[in-house]
Amino acid sequence: MNSFRHRHRCVFRVFRLPAVALLITVAGCSSADDSASAAVPSPGAKVAELCRNLDKVLPEKVDGERRADPEPSSALTAGWGSPAIILRCGVPQPPKMVDPKVADGHDPDAVAGGVNGVDWLMESEDGGGYRFTTANREAYVEVRAPEGVDSSGVLIDLAAAVKKAIPKGIAS
């Protein structure tokens, strides 16, 4: 069915319906919701404040993708593009961060490194893509880059915001 004709017909139906039916009709006439979702972390007050500061300075574009935050809406999560690059601030320390095999370079699925002054733990994800978690900062910031995304571009684009909002130190 021609989507213009479908939408056009829905608009005319709208004028004849009560308010509740109007909401249902508008939802039925809109395109499918393809927004991403992300679990919202629940850090302590100090880390939550750092995360809110990070949210204020995050870039509008990451790896060329516009910001499109995941559901549910929170200052502790952010997203860009589709499939989404997802940032979550205030996550717990990943177990691999203290794994001696990672520190020695003997874990094929995790590697430590740095980009533009921000240290990261990189972990391969099932199905492709990577999860990056900041290290040596007062809050852990996790970034998930789906398969096919230039993860180095993502980390370069986020580095300035992380450095500005999350001080160096030990996460609590």
DSSP file with accessible surface (Angstrom, degrees, kcal/mol):
  #  RESIDUE AA STRUCTURE BP1 BP2  ACC     N-H-->O    O-->H-N    N-H-->O    O-->H-N    TCO  KAPPA ALPHA  PHI   PSI    X-CA   Y-CA   Z-CA
    1    1 A M              0   0  163      0, 0.0     2,-0.3     0, 0.0     3,-0.0   0.000 360.0 360.0 360.0 138.5    0.0    0.0    0.0
    2    2 A N     >  -     0   0   75      1,-0.2     4,-2.3     2,-0.1     5,-0.1  -0.458 360.0-147.3 -63.2 121.7    1.3    3.5   -0.8
    3    3 A S  H  > S+     0   0   77     -2,-0.3     4,-2.6     1,-0.2     5,-0.2   0.847  96.0  55.7 -67.8 -29.9    2.4    4.9    2.5
    4    4 A F  H  > S+     0   0  144      2,-0.2     4,-2.7     1,-0.2    -1,-0.2   0.954 110.1  45.2 -64.2 -46.2    1.5    8.5    1.5
    5    5 A R  H  > S+     0   0  166      2,-0.2     4,-2.5     1,-0.2     5,-0.2   0.916 112.6  52.3 -62.9 -39.9   -2.1    7.4    0.7
    6    6 A H  H  X S+     0   0   61     -4,-2.3     4,-1.9     1,-0.2    -2,-0.2   0.948 113.4  42.7 -62.3 -47.2   -2.2    5.4    4.0
    7    7 A R  H  X S+     0   0  112     -4,-2.6     4,-2.2     2,-0.2    -1,-0.2   0.908 112.0  55.1 -64.9 -41.4   -1.1    8.4    6.1
    8    8 A H  H  X S+     0   0   92     -4,-2.7     4,-1.6    -5,-0.2    -2,-0.2   0.936 108.7  47.7 -59.1 -45.8   -3.4   10.7    4.1
    9    9 A R  H  X S+     0   0  122     -4,-2.5     4,-1.7     1,-0.2    -1,-0.2   0.900 109.8  53.5 -62.9 -39.6   -6.4    8.5    4.9
   10   10 A a  H  X S+     0   0    4     -4,-1.9     4,-1.6    -5,-0.2    -1,-0.2   0.897 103.9  55.9 -64.0 -38.8   -5.4    8.4    8.6
   11   11 A V  H  X S+     0   0   77     -4,-2.2     4,-0.8     1,-0.2    -1,-0.2   0.931 107.6  48.2 -61.6 -42.7   -5.2   12.2    8.8
   12   12 A F  H  < S+     0   0  111     -4,-1.6     3,-0.4     1,-0.2     4,-0.3   0.884 108.9  53.9 -68.2 -33.0   -8.9   12.5    7.6
   13   13 A R  H >< S+     0   0   99     -4,-1.7     3,-1.4     1,-0.2     4,-0.3   0.847  97.2  68.3 -66.5 -31.9  -10.0    9.9   10.1
   14   14 A V  H >< S+     0   0   33     -4,-1.6     3,-1.4     1,-0.3    -1,-0.2   0.873  90.4  60.1 -57.2 -39.9   -8.5   11.8   13.0
   15   15 A F  T 3< S+     0   0  160     -4,-0.8    -1,-0.3    -3,-0.4    -2,-0.2   0.689 104.5  49.5 -68.7 -15.5  -10.9   14.7   12.8
   16   16 A R  T <  S+     0   0  195     -3,-1.4    -1,-0.3    -4,-0.3    -2,-0.2   0.381  96.1  86.2-104.1   5.3  -13.9   12.5   13.4
   17   17 A L  S <  S-     0   0   68     -3,-1.4     5,-0.0    -4,-0.3     0, 0.0  -0.788  75.9-112.2-113.6 149.3  -12.7   10.6   16.5
   18   18 A P     >  -     0   0   95      0, 0.0     4,-2.4     0, 0.0     5,-0.1  -0.207  46.9 -91.6 -66.8 170.1  -12.7   11.3   20.3
   19   19 A A  H  > S+     0   0   73      1,-0.2     4,-2.0     2,-0.2     5,-0.2   0.865 123.2  48.6 -56.6 -45.2   -9.4   12.0   22.1
   20   20 A V  H  > S+     0   0  109      1,-0.2     4,-1.8     2,-0.2    -1,-0.2   0.949 114.3  46.0 -64.2 -45.1   -8.7    8.4   23.1
   21   21 A A  H  > S+     0   0   29      1,-0.2     4,-2.8     2,-0.2    -1,-0.2   0.862 107.2  60.4 -65.3 -32.6   -9.4    7.0   19.7
   22   22 A L  H  X S+     0   0   57     -4,-2.4     4,-2.8     1,-0.2     5,-0.2   0.938 104.1  48.7 -59.0 -46.9   -7.3    9.9   18.3
   23   23 A L  H  X S+     0   0  129     -4,-2.0     4,-2.2     1,-0.2    -1,-0.2   0.916 112.7  47.6 -61.0 -43.2   -4.2    8.6   20.2
   24   24 A I  H  X S+     0   0  119     -4,-1.8     4,-2.3     2,-0.2    -1,-0.2   0.929 113.0  48.6 -64.9 -42.2   -4.7    5.1   19.0
   25   25 A T  H  X S+     0   0   24     -4,-2.8     4,-1.8     2,-0.2    -2,-0.2   0.933 110.7  49.8 -64.7 -45.1   -5.2    6.2   15.4
   26   26 A V  H  X S+     0   0   76     -4,-2.8     4,-1.3     1,-0.2    -1,-0.2   0.931 111.2  49.7 -61.6 -42.7   -2.1    8.4   15.4
   27   27 A A  H  < S+     0   0   64     -4,-2.2     3,-0.4    -5,-0.2    -1,-0.2   0.921 111.5  49.3 -61.7 -40.9    0.0    5.6   16.8
   28   28 A G  H  < S+     0   0   55     -4,-2.3    -1,-0.2     1,-0.2    -2,-0.2   0.789 111.9  48.7 -69.0 -27.6   -1.4    3.2   14.1
   29   29 A a  H  < S+     0   0   18     -4,-1.8    -1,-0.2    -3,-0.2    -2,-0.2   0.640  96.1  88.6 -86.8 -16.9   -0.6    5.8   11.4
   30   30 A S  S  < S-     0   0   65     -4,-1.3     3,-0.1    -3,-0.4    -3,-0.0  -0.391  86.9 -96.9 -80.3 164.3    3.0    6.4   12.5
   31   31 A S        -     0   0   82      1,-0.2    -1,-0.1    -2,-0.1    -2,-0.1  -0.259  55.4 -75.4 -73.1 166.0    5.9    4.4   11.3
   32   32 A A        -     0   0   88      1,-0.1     2,-0.8     2,-0.1    -1,-0.2  -0.286  47.9-114.0 -62.4 144.0    7.3    1.6   13.4
   33   33 A D        +     0   0  135      1,-0.1    -1,-0.1    -3,-0.1    -3,-0.0  -0.705  40.2 169.4 -82.9 112.5    9.3    2.7   16.5
   34   34 A D        +     0   0  126     -2,-0.8    -1,-0.1     2,-0.0     2,-0.1  -0.013  25.0 138.1-114.3  31.1   12.9    1.5   15.9
   35   35 A S        -     0   0   54      1,-0.1    34,-0.1    47,-0.0    47,-0.1  -0.441  53.7-114.2 -74.8 150.1   14.5    3.4   18.8
   36   36 A A        -     0   0   32     32,-0.2    35,-2.5    -2,-0.1     2,-0.3  -0.313  23.6-144.2 -77.5 163.6   17.1    1.5   20.8
   37   37 A S  B     -a   71   0A  96     33,-0.3     2,-0.3    -2,-0.1    36,-0.0  -0.948  15.9-179.0-128.0 153.4   16.8    0.5   24.4
   38   38 A A        -     0   0   13     33,-2.1     2,-0.2    -2,-0.3    39,-0.0  -0.977  32.8-111.6-151.7 137.5   19.4    0.4   27.1
   39   39 A A        -     0   0   71     -2,-0.3    -2,-0.0     1,-0.1    32,-0.0  -0.500  36.2-127.3 -67.6 133.0   19.3   -0.6   30.8
   40   40 A V        -     0   0   56     -2,-0.2    37,-0.1    48,-0.1    -1,-0.1  -0.744  22.2-129.6 -86.0 123.8   19.8    2.5   32.9
   41   41 A P        -     0   0   14      0, 0.0    50,-0.1     0, 0.0    35,-0.1  -0.222   7.8-144.6 -64.7 163.5   22.7    2.0   35.5
   42   42 A S        +     0   0  118     48,-0.3    48,-0.1    34,-0.0    49,-0.0  -0.552  31.9 165.4-131.2  70.1   22.0    2.8   39.2
   43   43 A P        -     0   0   35      0, 0.0    48,-0.1     0, 0.0    96,-0.0  -0.235  42.5 -84.2 -77.7 173.3   25.3    4.2   40.5
   44   44 A G     >  -     0   0   51    128,-0.2     4,-2.8     1,-0.1     5,-0.2  -0.119  50.4 -92.0 -68.5 174.0   25.7    6.1   43.8
   45   45 A A  H  > S+     0   0   84      1,-0.2     4,-2.2     2,-0.2     5,-0.2   0.876 122.6  50.9 -60.3 -43.4   25.1    9.9   44.1
   46   46 A K  H  > S+     0   0  119      2,-0.2     4,-1.9     1,-0.2    -1,-0.2   0.944 114.9  42.2 -63.2 -46.6   28.6   11.0   43.3
   47   47 A V  H  > S+     0   0   10      1,-0.2     4,-2.6     2,-0.2    -2,-0.2   0.908 111.2  56.2 -68.3 -39.5   28.9    8.9   40.2
   48   48 A A  H  X S+     0   0   11     -4,-2.8     4,-2.3     1,-0.2    -1,-0.2   0.903 106.8  50.6 -59.1 -39.9   25.4    9.8   39.1
   49   49 A E  H  X S+     0   0   86     -4,-2.2     4,-2.2     2,-0.2    -1,-0.2   0.920 109.4  50.1 -64.7 -42.0   26.4   13.5   39.3
   50   50 A L  H  X S+     0   0   20     -4,-1.9     4,-2.2     1,-0.2    -2,-0.2   0.915 110.8  50.8 -60.5 -41.1   29.5   12.9   37.1
   51   51 A b  H  X S+     0   0    1     -4,-2.6     4,-2.5     2,-0.2    -2,-0.2   0.884 107.5  51.5 -65.9 -39.8   27.3   11.0   34.6
   52   52 A R  H  X S+     0   0  102     -4,-2.3     4,-1.5     1,-0.2    -1,-0.2   0.902 109.7  51.1 -63.9 -37.6   24.8   13.9   34.5
   53   53 A N  H  X S+     0   0   56     -4,-2.2     4,-0.7     2,-0.2    -2,-0.2   0.896 109.3  50.9 -63.9 -39.7   27.8   16.2   33.8
   54   54 A L  H >X S+     0   0    1     -4,-2.2     3,-1.4     1,-0.2     4,-0.9   0.932 104.9  56.3 -62.4 -44.9   28.9   13.9   31.0
   55   55 A D  H >< S+     0   0   41     -4,-2.5     3,-0.6    20,-0.3    -1,-0.2   0.866 103.0  56.2 -55.9 -36.3   25.5   13.9   29.4
   56   56 A K  H 3< S+     0   0  154     -4,-1.5    -1,-0.3     1,-0.2    -2,-0.2   0.730 114.1  37.8 -68.8 -24.0   25.6   17.8   29.2
   57   57 A V  H << S+     0   0   50     -3,-1.4    -1,-0.2    -4,-0.7    -2,-0.2   0.368  83.3 123.8-112.6   5.0   28.9   17.7   27.2
   58   58 A L    <<  -     0   0   14     -4,-0.9   100,-0.1    -3,-0.6     2,-0.0  -0.358  67.5-105.2 -64.6 146.3   28.3   14.7   24.9
   59   59 A P        -     0   0   35      0, 0.0    -1,-0.1     0, 0.0     3,-0.1  -0.319  12.5-131.6 -71.7 153.7   28.6   15.4   21.2
   60   60 A E  S    S+     0   0  128      1,-0.1     7,-2.0     6,-0.1     2,-0.4   0.751  95.5  40.5 -73.1 -25.2   25.6   15.7   19.0
   61   61 A K  E     -B   66   0B 101      5,-0.2     2,-0.4    96,-0.1     5,-0.2  -0.982  62.4-176.1-127.9 140.1   27.3   13.4   16.5
   62   62 A V  E >  S-B   65   0B   0      3,-2.2     3,-2.5    -2,-0.4    92,-0.2  -0.997  80.8 -10.7-132.1 127.3   29.5   10.3   17.0
   63   63 A D  T 3  S-     0   0   51     90,-0.4    87,-0.1    -2,-0.4    91,-0.1   0.860 131.0 -55.9  51.7  37.0   31.1    8.5   14.1
   64   64 A G  T 3  S+     0   0   58      1,-0.2     2,-0.4    89,-0.1    -1,-0.3   0.438 112.7 122.0  80.3  -0.6   29.0   10.7   11.8
   65   65 A E  E <   -B   62   0B  85     -3,-2.5    -3,-2.2    15,-0.1    -1,-0.2  -0.779  62.1-120.4-100.1 140.1   25.7    9.6   13.4
   66   66 A R  E     -B   61   0B 165     -2,-0.4    15,-1.9    -5,-0.2    -5,-0.2  -0.418  37.7 -93.2 -74.5 151.0   23.2   12.0   15.1
   67   67 A R  B     +C   80   0C  47     -7,-2.0    13,-0.3    13,-0.2     2,-0.2  -0.418  48.3 165.7 -67.0 131.0   22.3   11.6   18.7
   68   68 A A        -     0   0   55     11,-2.8   -32,-0.2    -2,-0.2    10,-0.1  -0.745  28.4-143.5-147.4  88.4   19.2    9.4   19.2
   69   69 A D        -     0   0   56     -2,-0.2   -33,-0.1     1,-0.1     9,-0.1  -0.232  16.4-117.7 -63.2 145.8   19.0    8.5   22.9
   70   70 A P        -     0   0    1      0, 0.0   -33,-0.3     0, 0.0     4,-0.2  -0.234  42.7 -68.9 -75.9 167.4   17.7    5.0   23.9
   71   71 A E  B    S+a   37   0A 101    -35,-2.5   -33,-2.1     2,-0.1     2,-0.1  -0.783 109.7  47.7 -97.1 147.6   14.6    4.3   25.9
   72   72 A P  S    S-     0   0   79      0, 0.0     2,-0.1     0, 0.0   -34,-0.1   0.632  96.2-122.6 -72.3 153.1   14.0    4.7   28.7
   73   73 A S        +     0   0   98     -2,-0.1     2,-0.3    -4,-0.1    -2,-0.1  -0.381  47.3 151.7 -65.5 132.6   15.2    8.3   28.7
   74   74 A S    >   -     0   0   29      3,-0.3     3,-1.3    -4,-0.2     0, 0.0  -0.969  55.4-127.6-160.3 148.2   17.9    9.0   31.2
   75   75 A A  T 3  S+     0   0   34     -2,-0.3   -20,-0.3     1,-0.2   -19,-0.1   0.571 110.2  64.9 -72.1  -7.5   20.9   11.3   31.7
   76   76 A L  T 3  S+     0   0   19    -35,-0.1    13,-2.9   -22,-0.1     2,-0.3   0.461 102.4  50.9 -94.8  -2.2   22.9    8.1   32.3
   77   77 A T  E <   + D   0  88C   1     -3,-1.3    -3,-0.3    11,-0.2     2,-0.3  -0.959  58.1 172.2-134.0 153.3   22.4    6.8   28.8
   78   78 A A  E     - D   0  87C   0      9,-2.2     9,-3.0    -2,-0.3     2,-0.3  -0.975   7.5-167.4-151.7 160.1   22.9    8.1   25.3
   79   79 A G  E     - D   0  86C   0     -2,-0.3   -11,-2.8     7,-0.2     2,-0.3  -0.988   7.6-163.0-151.3 159.0   22.8    6.8   21.8
   80   80 A W  E   > -CD  67  85C   0      5,-1.7     5,-2.8    -2,-0.3   -13,-0.2  -0.992  52.9 -15.6-143.5 133.9   23.8    7.7   18.2
   81   81 A G  T   5S-     0   0   15    -15,-1.9     3,-0.1    -2,-0.3   -13,-0.1  -0.008  83.2 -55.0  75.6-176.0   22.6    6.2   14.9
   82   82 A S  T   5S+     0   0   88      1,-0.3     2,-0.2     2,-0.1    -1,-0.1  -0.908 129.2  37.3-151.2 118.2   20.9    2.9   14.0
   83   83 A P  T   5S-     0   0   94      0, 0.0    -1,-0.3     0, 0.0     2,-0.1   0.537 120.3-118.7 -62.2 147.2   21.9    0.3   14.8
   84   84 A A  T   5 -     0   0   23     -2,-0.2     2,-0.6    -3,-0.1    -3,-0.2  -0.357  15.4-143.8 -77.6 139.9   22.7    2.3   17.8
   85   85 A I  E   < -D   80   0C   1     -5,-2.8    -5,-1.7    60,-0.1     2,-0.5  -0.882  34.7-156.7 -85.9 122.2   26.0    3.2   19.4
   86   86 A I  E     -DE  79 144C  18     58,-2.0    58,-3.0    -2,-0.6     2,-0.4  -0.924  15.8-167.8-115.7 130.8   25.0    3.1   23.1
   87   87 A L  E     -DE  78 143C   2     -9,-3.0    -9,-2.2    -2,-0.5     2,-0.4  -0.947   5.1-177.2-112.2 133.7   26.8    4.9   26.0
   88   88 A R  E     -DE  77 142C  42     54,-2.8    54,-3.2    -2,-0.4     2,-0.4  -0.998   9.9-157.5-129.7 128.1   25.9    4.0   29.6
   89   89 A b  E    S+ E   0 141C   1    -13,-2.9    52,-0.2    -2,-0.4   -38,-0.1  -0.875  70.7  30.6-109.0 138.6   27.5    5.9   32.5
   90   90 A G  S    S+     0   0    9     50,-2.6   -48,-0.3    -2,-0.4    -1,-0.2   0.678  77.2 154.2  91.7  21.7   27.8    4.6   36.0
   91   91 A V        -     0   0    8     49,-1.3    49,-0.4    -3,-0.4    -1,-0.2  -0.360  49.2 -95.7 -75.7 160.7   28.1    0.9   35.1
   92   92 A P        -     0   0  108      0, 0.0    -1,-0.1     0, 0.0    47,-0.0  -0.328  51.5 -82.3 -69.9 162.2   29.9   -1.5   37.5
   93   93 A Q        -     0   0   87      1,-0.1    42,-0.1     2,-0.1     5,-0.0  -0.444  49.2-118.7 -63.8 128.6   33.5   -2.4   36.9
   94   94 A P    >   -     0   0    9      0, 0.0     3,-1.8     0, 0.0     4,-0.4  -0.490  16.3-126.6 -69.5 140.1   33.7   -5.2   34.3
   95   95 A P  G >  S+     0   0  106      0, 0.0     3,-1.5     0, 0.0     4,-0.2   0.858 107.7  61.9 -55.2 -35.5   35.3   -8.4   35.6
   96   96 A K  G >  S+     0   0   57      1,-0.3     3,-1.1     2,-0.2     6,-0.2   0.711  86.5  75.4 -67.5 -15.4   37.8   -8.5   32.8
   97   97 A M  G <  S+     0   0   45     -3,-1.8    -1,-0.3     1,-0.3    -4,-0.0   0.789 105.7  34.0 -67.1 -25.1   39.2   -5.1   34.0
   98   98 A V  G <  S+     0   0   97     -3,-1.5    -1,-0.3    -4,-0.4    -2,-0.2   0.238  89.7 119.9-111.8  13.4   40.9   -6.9   36.9
   99   99 A D    X>  -     0   0   45     -3,-1.1     4,-1.7    -4,-0.2     3,-1.0  -0.677  57.7-147.6 -81.2 120.3   41.7  -10.2   35.0
  100  100 A P  H 3> S+     0   0   87      0, 0.0     4,-2.3     0, 0.0     6,-0.2   0.822  96.2  63.2 -59.5 -29.3   45.5  -10.8   34.9
  101  101 A K  H 34>S+     0   0  118      2,-0.2     5,-3.2     1,-0.2     6,-0.6   0.878 103.7  48.1 -63.5 -35.4   45.2  -12.4   31.5
  102  102 A V  H X45S+     0   0   11     -3,-1.0     3,-1.5     4,-0.2    10,-0.4   0.947 110.9  49.8 -68.4 -46.5   43.9   -9.1   30.0
  103  103 A A  H 3<5S+     0   0   85     -4,-1.7    -2,-0.2     1,-0.3    -1,-0.2   0.857 112.9  47.6 -60.6 -34.2   46.8   -7.1   31.7
  104  104 A D  T 3<5S-     0   0  112     -4,-2.3    -1,-0.3    -5,-0.2    -2,-0.2   0.459 115.6-115.6 -85.6  -3.1   49.3   -9.6   30.3
  105  105 A G  T < 5S+     0   0   56     -3,-1.5    -3,-0.2    -4,-0.3    -2,-0.1   0.735  82.5 119.6  77.4  22.5   47.8   -9.5   26.8
  106  106 A H      < +     0   0  135     -5,-3.2    -4,-0.2    -6,-0.2    -5,-0.1   0.167  43.9  91.4-107.1  16.6   46.7  -13.2   26.9
  107  107 A D    >   -     0   0   12     -6,-0.6     3,-1.2     3,-0.4    -2,-0.0  -0.940  57.2-162.2-112.3 113.6   42.9  -12.8   26.5
  108  108 A P  T 3  S+     0   0  119      0, 0.0    -1,-0.1     0, 0.0     3,-0.1   0.689  89.6  49.0 -69.2 -14.9   41.9  -12.9   22.9
  109  109 A D  T 3  S+     0   0   89      1,-0.1    15,-2.4    14,-0.1     2,-0.3   0.395 111.6  45.5-104.6   1.2   38.5  -11.3   23.6
  110  110 A A  E <   +F  123   0C   3     -3,-1.2    -3,-0.4    13,-0.2     2,-0.3  -0.994  56.4 173.5-147.8 140.5   39.7   -8.3   25.7
  111  111 A V  E     -F  122   0C  72     11,-2.5    11,-3.5    -2,-0.3     2,-0.3  -0.997  22.1-136.8-146.7 141.8   42.4   -5.7   25.4
  112  112 A A  E     +F  121   0C  70    -10,-0.4     2,-0.3    -2,-0.3     9,-0.2  -0.775  41.0 131.4 -97.3 146.8   43.4   -2.6   27.3
  113  113 A G  E     -F  120   0C  42      7,-2.4     7,-3.8    -2,-0.3     2,-0.3  -0.971  41.1-112.8-173.2-177.3   44.4    0.6   25.5
  114  114 A G  E     -F  119   0C  51     -2,-0.3     2,-0.4     5,-0.3     5,-0.2  -0.969  11.1-165.3-137.9 151.6   43.9    4.3   25.2
  115  115 A V  E >  S-F  118   0C  35      3,-2.7     3,-1.5    -2,-0.3    -2,-0.0  -0.976  76.5 -22.6-137.7 119.4   42.5    6.8   22.8
  116  116 A N  T 3  S-     0   0   94     -2,-0.4     3,-0.1     1,-0.3    -1,-0.0   0.857 129.6 -42.7  50.0  45.5   43.1   10.6   23.0
  117  117 A G  T 3  S+     0   0   48      1,-0.2     2,-0.5    46,-0.0    -1,-0.3   0.545 116.2 108.3  84.0   6.2   43.9   10.5   26.7
  118  118 A V  E <   -F  115   0C   0     -3,-1.5    -3,-2.7    50,-0.0     2,-0.3  -0.979  60.8-141.3-118.4 125.6   41.1    8.1   27.8
  119  119 A D  E     -FG 114 135C  68     16,-0.6    16,-2.3    -2,-0.5     2,-0.3  -0.675  25.1-176.0 -84.9 139.7   42.0    4.5   28.8
  120  120 A W  E     -FG 113 134C   8     -7,-3.8    -7,-2.4    -2,-0.3     2,-0.5  -0.971  27.9-141.0-135.4 148.7   39.6    1.8   27.7
  121  121 A L  E     -FG 112 133C   4     12,-2.5    12,-1.9    -2,-0.3     2,-0.5  -0.954  26.3-155.5-101.3 124.3   39.0   -1.9   28.1
  122  122 A M  E     -FG 111 132C  55    -11,-3.5   -11,-2.5    -2,-0.5     2,-0.4  -0.905  13.1-177.7-104.9 127.6   37.8   -3.3   24.8
  123  123 A E  E     -FG 110 131C  16      8,-2.8     8,-2.8    -2,-0.5   -13,-0.2  -0.988  25.5-124.9-125.1 133.7   35.8   -6.5   24.8
  124  124 A S  E     - G   0 130C  51    -15,-2.4     2,-0.3    -2,-0.4     6,-0.2  -0.501  28.2-143.0 -69.6 142.7   34.5   -8.4   21.8
  125  125 A E    >   -     0   0   54      4,-2.1     3,-1.6    -2,-0.2     2,-0.1  -0.810  22.9 -98.0-108.1 150.3   30.8   -9.1   21.9
  126  126 A D  T 3  S+     0   0  171     -2,-0.3    -1,-0.0     1,-0.3     4,-0.0  -0.404 112.8  24.5 -59.2 136.5   28.9  -12.1   20.7
  127  127 A G  T 3  S-     0   0   75     -2,-0.1    -1,-0.3    19,-0.0    20,-0.2   0.611 130.2 -69.5  83.1   9.4   27.5  -11.5   17.2
  128  128 A G  S <  S+     0   0   31     -3,-1.6    19,-0.2     1,-0.2     2,-0.0  -0.209  90.8  85.5  95.6 170.9   30.2   -8.8   16.4
  129  129 A G        -     0   0    7     17,-0.3    -4,-2.1    -2,-0.1     2,-0.3  -0.156  63.8-102.5  83.8 175.5   30.8   -5.4   17.8
  130  130 A Y  E     -GH 124 145C  87     15,-2.5    15,-2.7    -6,-0.2     2,-0.5  -0.969   8.9-143.8-139.8 152.8   32.6   -4.3   20.8
  131  131 A R  E     -GH 123 144C  54     -8,-2.8    -8,-2.8    -2,-0.3     2,-0.4  -0.981  20.2-168.1-116.0 128.1   32.1   -3.0   24.3
  132  132 A F  E     -GH 122 143C   7     11,-3.1    11,-3.0    -2,-0.5     2,-0.4  -0.948   3.2-172.3-115.1 137.9   34.4   -0.4   25.7
  133  133 A T  E     -GH 121 142C   1    -12,-1.9   -12,-2.5    -2,-0.4     9,-0.2  -0.998  26.5-116.7-131.9 131.2   34.6    0.6   29.3
  134  134 A T  E     -G  120   0C   0      7,-2.3     2,-0.3    -2,-0.4   -14,-0.3  -0.299  28.9-160.8 -63.5 148.7   36.7    3.5   30.6
  135  135 A A  E     +G  119   0C  16    -16,-2.3   -16,-0.6     1,-0.1     3,-0.1  -0.905  66.3  25.4-125.8 155.7   39.5    2.8   33.0
  136  136 A N  S    S+     0   0   94     -2,-0.3    33,-1.2     1,-0.2     2,-0.3   0.835  94.4 114.0  61.2  35.6   41.3    5.0   35.5
  137  137 A R  B    S-I  168   0D  13     31,-0.3    34,-0.4    -3,-0.2    31,-0.2  -0.932  79.5-113.4-130.2 158.5   38.3    7.4   35.8
  138  138 A E  S    S+     0   0   47     29,-2.7    34,-1.0    -2,-0.3     2,-0.3   0.558 103.9  33.0 -72.7  -6.5   36.1    8.2   38.8
  139  139 A A  S    S-     0   0    1     28,-0.3     2,-0.5    32,-0.2    32,-0.1  -0.990  84.8-119.5-144.1 145.4   33.1    6.6   37.0
  140  140 A Y        -     0   0   32    -49,-0.4   -50,-2.6    -2,-0.3   -49,-1.3  -0.755  27.0-167.0 -85.6 127.8   32.9    3.7   34.5
  141  141 A V  E     -E   89   0C   0     -2,-0.5    -7,-2.3   -52,-0.2     2,-0.4  -0.978   4.4-158.9-116.7 124.3   31.5    4.7   31.2
  142  142 A E  E     -EH  88 133C   6    -54,-3.2   -54,-2.8    -2,-0.5     2,-0.4  -0.876   7.5-172.8-106.3 135.9   30.5    1.8   28.8
  143  143 A V  E     -EH  87 132C   0    -11,-3.0   -11,-3.1    -2,-0.4     2,-0.6  -0.997   6.8-160.5-128.7 126.2   30.2    2.3   25.1
  144  144 A R  E     -EH  86 131C  74    -58,-3.0   -58,-2.0    -2,-0.4   -13,-0.2  -0.943   5.3-169.5-108.7 122.0   28.8   -0.4   22.8
  145  145 A A  E     - H   0 130C   2    -15,-2.7   -15,-2.5    -2,-0.6   -60,-0.1  -0.952  20.0-133.0-110.5 118.4   29.7   -0.2   19.1
  146  146 A P    >   -     0   0   30      0, 0.0     3,-1.9     0, 0.0   -17,-0.3  -0.223  40.0 -73.9 -67.5 163.1   27.7   -2.5   16.9
  147  147 A E  T 3  S+     0   0  143      1,-0.2     3,-0.1   -20,-0.2   -19,-0.0  -0.232 120.6  28.5 -54.8 137.3   29.4   -4.6   14.2
  148  148 A G  T 3  S+     0   0   80      1,-0.3     2,-0.4    -3,-0.1    -1,-0.2   0.321  90.8 119.3  93.0  -8.5   30.4   -2.5   11.2
  149  149 A V  S <  S-     0   0   35     -3,-1.9     2,-1.4     1,-0.1    -1,-0.3  -0.730  73.9-116.1 -91.9 138.7   30.9    0.7   13.2
  150  150 A D     >  -     0   0   84     -2,-0.4     4,-1.7     1,-0.2     3,-0.3  -0.588  32.6-171.7 -71.8  93.4   34.4    2.3   13.2
  151  151 A S  H  > S+     0   0   27     -2,-1.4     4,-2.4     1,-0.2     5,-0.2   0.834  80.5  57.9 -64.2 -30.1   35.0    1.9   16.9
  152  152 A S  H  > S+     0   0   61      1,-0.2     4,-2.4     2,-0.2    -1,-0.2   0.926 106.4  50.0 -65.8 -38.2   38.1    4.1   16.8
  153  153 A G  H  > S+     0   0   10     -3,-0.3     4,-2.4     2,-0.2   -90,-0.4   0.894 109.2  52.4 -62.9 -39.2   36.1    6.9   15.4
  154  154 A V  H  X S+     0   0    0     -4,-1.7     4,-1.6     2,-0.2    -2,-0.2   0.952 111.7  44.8 -61.1 -50.0   33.5    6.5   18.2
  155  155 A L  H  X S+     0   0    7     -4,-2.4     4,-1.5     1,-0.2    -2,-0.2   0.885 112.2  51.8 -66.5 -36.7   36.2    6.6   20.9
  156  156 A I  H  X S+     0   0   80     -4,-2.4     4,-0.6     1,-0.2     3,-0.3   0.939 110.4  49.1 -62.8 -44.7   37.9    9.6   19.3
  157  157 A D  H  < S+     0   0   64     -4,-2.4     4,-0.3     1,-0.2    -1,-0.2   0.791 116.9  41.4 -66.2 -29.1   34.5   11.5   19.2
  158  158 A L  H  X S+     0   0    0     -4,-1.6     4,-2.3    -5,-0.2    -1,-0.2   0.647  92.2  85.8 -92.5 -16.5   33.7   10.7   22.9
  159  159 A A  H  X S+     0   0    1     -4,-1.5     4,-2.8    -3,-0.3     5,-0.2   0.895  86.9  50.5 -56.8 -47.4   37.2   11.3   24.4
  160  160 A A  H  X S+     0   0   70     -4,-0.6     4,-2.1     1,-0.2    -1,-0.2   0.915 112.3  47.4 -60.9 -41.9   36.9   15.1   24.9
  161  161 A A  H  > S+     0   0    6     -4,-0.3     4,-2.4     2,-0.2     5,-0.3   0.927 112.7  48.6 -66.2 -43.6   33.5   14.7   26.7
  162  162 A V  H  X S+     0   0    0     -4,-2.3     4,-2.8     1,-0.2    -2,-0.2   0.947 112.5  48.5 -61.8 -46.3   34.8   11.9   29.0
  163  163 A K  H  < S+     0   0   99     -4,-2.8    -1,-0.2    -5,-0.2    -2,-0.2   0.877 114.2  47.2 -61.7 -37.3   38.0   13.9   29.8
  164  164 A K  H  < S+     0   0  164     -4,-2.1    -1,-0.2    -5,-0.2    -2,-0.2   0.885 124.6  27.0 -71.5 -39.5   35.9   17.0   30.6
  165  165 A A  H  < S+     0   0   11     -4,-2.4    -2,-0.2     1,-0.2  -111,-0.2   0.755 115.5  54.8-100.7 -27.1   33.2   15.4   32.8
  166  166 A I  S  < S-     0   0    0     -4,-2.8    -1,-0.2    -5,-0.3     3,-0.1  -0.889  78.1-144.7-116.2 102.9   34.8   12.3   34.4
  167  167 A P        -     0   0   53      0, 0.0   -29,-2.7     0, 0.0   -28,-0.3  -0.199  27.0 -95.8 -64.7 154.6   38.0   13.1   36.3
  168  168 A K  B    S+I  137   0D 151    -31,-0.2     2,-0.3    -5,-0.1   -31,-0.3  -0.391  79.6  82.8 -62.9 146.7   41.0   10.7   36.4
  169  169 A G  S    S-     0   0   27    -33,-1.2     2,-0.5    -3,-0.1   -30,-0.1  -0.968  82.6 -42.7 152.4-162.5   40.9    8.5   39.4
  170  170 A I        -     0   0  139     -2,-0.3   -32,-0.1   -34,-0.2     2,-0.1  -0.890  54.1-124.0-105.0 127.1   39.5    5.3   40.9
  171  171 A A              0   0   17     -2,-0.5   -32,-0.2   -34,-0.4   -33,-0.1  -0.397 360.0 360.0 -68.2 142.4   35.8    4.6   40.3
  172  172 A S              0   0  115    -34,-1.0   -32,-0.2    -2,-0.1  -128,-0.2  -0.586 360.0 360.0-104.3 360.0   33.8    4.1   43.5
